[in-house]
Amino acid sequence: MGEVLVSLYVFVIAGFLGFELINKVPPTLHTPLMSGANAMSGITIIGALTLATVAEPRVSVLLGALAIVLATINVVGGFLVTDRMLATFRTRR
């Protein structure tokens, strides 16, 4: 039970820290930050695939599948937003 509380504590602190850091980023830096987030989400997908294929307990498989879905949504959405932002800089012919 102690390990679960420590993990929950780390998760809550990381979430709070991430929220505070994102709010402090100026709008001009959001696109490079999103590219970095896409790279991290790609790593999350690989880790979640590993977890979902190796794990024995049902809860781990469900959490791995949920992580795959959420990270994939994040990656696709990030690429769509980045492409849309870059389209504003293209010259029209």
Secondary structure, 3 states (H helix, E strand, C coil): CHHHHHHHHHHHHHHHHHHHHHHCCCHHHHHHHHHHHHHHHHHHHHHHHHHHHHCCCHHHHHHHHHHHHHHHHHHHHHHHHHHHHHHCCCCCC
